[in-house]
Amino acid sequence: MFRLWAKEFKSNRMLRDTTICDDSAETRTHKVFHALDEVCYEFDLSKPIWLDSTIEEFRRHAKTRFYQDNFIDQIDFDFLEIQVIEED
């Protein structure tokens, strides 16, 4: 079971969160991208851009934050945080 936890923050308060579960036989990378797509659909967001710093942070900690710089559209929160909480 692969689970990814996504949280939206503004002024150090969590606005909303969701957990995406994936039991498919895909690679970890595909599971992360698929889960992020589901989060963006559920939160009605454009898909964020993975910057080099975002990728490096995710590789090191299995957790990263997407700020305004990662989005093309204007966002009404400070950042979107994703974290892998369970892997196969």
Helices and strands as residue ranges (DSSP letters): E 2-10, E 13-22, H 28-43, H 52-61, E 63-66, G 68-70, E 79-86
